[in-house]
Each structure stands twice: as structure tokens, then as C-alpha cells.
């Protein structure tokens, strides 16, 4: 009896090749393919050695993570279907050669190209090497794949940030990808850094710029290859699977939540009226898995390269002000252990006020703490932490102060076209009974558990610690305001009247 769903049937006996499988989205994609598309033939991933560990030992460690728990419990045999090769998108032919290259090009049916540098503040040379030339190298390998049915390129919903309304299409740009790749090859990093600000306009950073050029590169291969572009917005922790709240990095909202929750970030530039543009990682991954199935079931190939804006449905997008208030409420319910100060970050759109807050409540305490560490003969770290926070907040403010409208009809159609069996397996339902608050509680618990390695049984102690911090915060603010008022009255001569 064949009880496979249409999507599972499509993946039956297929070989999937993934770049970037060790990243946040890559891990979730790998787990979901192995767990839900269990009739597939093989998943090939490439990985570079890191910190003295071989790709094989890195894969072993990865399989021990909590997100692979259900796979270990229910389908442990699926882990044997993973083939790992040493490879890297910064090398020609992705660092593959001989038998490994032959195996990849002869067996692969579907490619998910996810490897990229996500550093918003990174230099242009690295961004071009990873995001643009890395895509070219992946395409070069895919060109020789004899059984290729889909090449899914992972982009970003923000790569056309000069457009107020972003449709599911590739936008033209005056710069040619080939010219930039040549420029990065012959120009040294220092010179390239000097011309970067002029090159980037209107892009705020090297990440969105290089991703936009990569889309043009992929589009230009559509005539001869089955290429597809997927653009997730800001990818947030898992809503349901493989584990609610799963996250393994400090990018985007998770980093902000932890920084504010620990009392380290005291001021942020955010327009409270803007809608939050996030998509849970499991919703994004389910969309990615369905894309090759949808592309290959069509009787007629689309005229233009298919593009999917993987973003939340409009009716699920909350104003940032509501998200912040909800986060503060949840932070009292699920506080983080041993924060630096009472978590009560100032949210503003006034840059002058923000800079004053940063100087007073970021840099001044950092200098004082490091000075104290120096006196005590301890290792200083706060200035280094604040430097990273400053860079992070600087690049994030473009996204927290500006608003866009994303048209996601293609992405919505992936869900609408599935039958009930596939809808139960590859969830992208935007009308679930669970509320945004329930999701955010899971995000907070996930950040505690998976990033900070804090135990749930410590939450009552963390609540007590937060109450003590609140008292200290109120006392300190009262003293500061009182002293300021005292000296102001003394300076103006008004104190003598009392």
C-alpha cells in the first residue's frame, strides 16, 4: 500500500544536494527532509573542517543536537542516507574533485544552495566571494548534473530594499554580477573597502547588495537550467518543528531579545508603527521543500524565473510596538538568568536621544566595568561586547526604521495547492489557533534553552533576581534624577528659596 503524500512521492528515490547544511536553516532543512521525505535516496552535503574537526565529526556532532531528537527516536536509519564531502563554496567546483564530484553531478536531482555569509557588516570582498561567486561556483557544478530537476537558490526578501513594494520577480540593477566578480578578483581588499560605500548605494550593507547581484546571476541561467529563487524575510525560531522555539544563532530578533533581556542593550532605534517582517524557520523550510515539487508538476514551464517571497501573511504581521510590549511582558514571565541590569530598553526613532542613551547606558557602564575588572586583575570584556553590540545595532537600524510591503502570492499558493495529507506534513498555515504570544513565549524559552543553555527550573530564581534588579534600577534612577535636580537648583540659585 502506497501511503506517501504527493510531495513525499515526488522525493521518492531522489538525491538532494545541499550547500550550507550546517547553518541555522540548513540544519532544519536537513532534518525535515530526512524525517518527512523518508523515501528519498540520499542527501549529499558539503562541509569544511572547522576548529580541527573533520566534516564527518562535525556531522556526528550535529546529529546529537536537540533538533534531530525525533529523527534519532523514530527514524534513526535515515541518518545513514546522508553523504558528507569536504567542500566549500569559496573554492572552484565547491572544493569537490574526483569521485566525490562525479557522484554529485551524476546522482543529484535537487539542489538547495543555502551557503552564504550573513554578516551585514562584513566587507564587500567576502560578501562577493561567498554570496556571488559562491553562487556562480554552485551553478557551475549544477550545470553538469545529468538529472537536475530544480536548483533552489536561497536569497533574502530584503535584497531589493530600494523598492517600497516588493513583488515576486527579479529586479534589474545597473551593476553586472560578472563585473563585480572581476573587480573583487583584481582589486585588493583595502581599495575595495574604500569604494564600497559608493558601490552599495542604495543598499545599506554588503549582504543585501551581493544577494541582489546573485539573483541576477541565477536568473541569467534560467533558459538552460531549472533555477528557482526563494526569498525568506527575517527567519525566526521554529513555531512547531522539529522543536518549538528552536534557534541556534543570535541573528535578528533573537539577538535583540537576548541583549535586551540581559539588560545589556538599553536603547534601540525602532519605528513602532512598522510591521514585523519575520517568518518561523519551519514555515520557510516547508516552503523550500515544496518548491521543487510545485515547479516540476507544472505542465508548462513559466516564462520568467520563479521567485517566492517567503514572508508572513499580512494579517499575521504585528506592529513593532506591539511586539516590543509583548516581549517586555513575556520577559517578566520567562526572564533570563543573571542579567547585567533590569531589562527595560528605551525604544525610540529619535537618533539624538538614542545616541545619548547609548553613551550613558552602553559605553559609560562598559568603561566603568572594565576599569573595575582592571583593578581586580580580571579579564576585561565589556568594551569588546559593546563594540559588537554597537556594530550590530548600527546595521539593524536600517531594517527597524524602514517599512516595505512584500507580495507573497507565489508562496501562499504553495500552501493552497497542497492536498490535506501534505498540509499535515508541510505546515505553512497562516490561520492557526495558536496566538503570536504563545509563539513568542516559545521563542523566549528556546533562547534560554538552546542559546544560553539555561534550565527551566532556574526560572523562579531568575524572576526573583529580576525583582531585585527592578528595585536597584528604581533606586539608582531616583538618586540620579535627585542629584541632577539638586545641582540644577543650586546652580540657578533656586535652592536658597527652599
Secondary structure, DSSP 8 states (H G I E B T S, - for coil): -----HHHHHHTT-EEEEESTTSHHHHHHHHHHHHH-TT--EEEEEE--BTTB-HHHHHHHHHTSGGGHHHHHH-GGGGGGEEEEE--TTSGGGG--HHHHHHHHHH--EEEE------TT--HHHHIIIIIHHHHHHHHHHHT-TT--EEEEEEETTTTTT-SEE-SS----SS-HHHHHHHHHHS-HHHHHHHHHHHHTT-SSHHHHHHHHHHHHHHTTTTTS-EEEEEE-EEES-SSTTTTT------HHHHHHHHHHTT---EEE--TTSB--EEEHHHHHHHHHHHHHHHHH-SS--SS-EEEEE---GGG--BHHHHHHHHHHHHHHS--SS-SS----EEES-HHHHHHHHIIIIIHHHHHHHHHHHHTT----HHHHHHHHHHHHHHHHHHHH---EE--HHHHHHHHTS-HHHHHHS---SS-SS-HHHHHHHHHHHIIIIIS---GGGHHHHHHHHHHHHHHHHHHHHHHHHHHHHHHHHHHTGGGG-
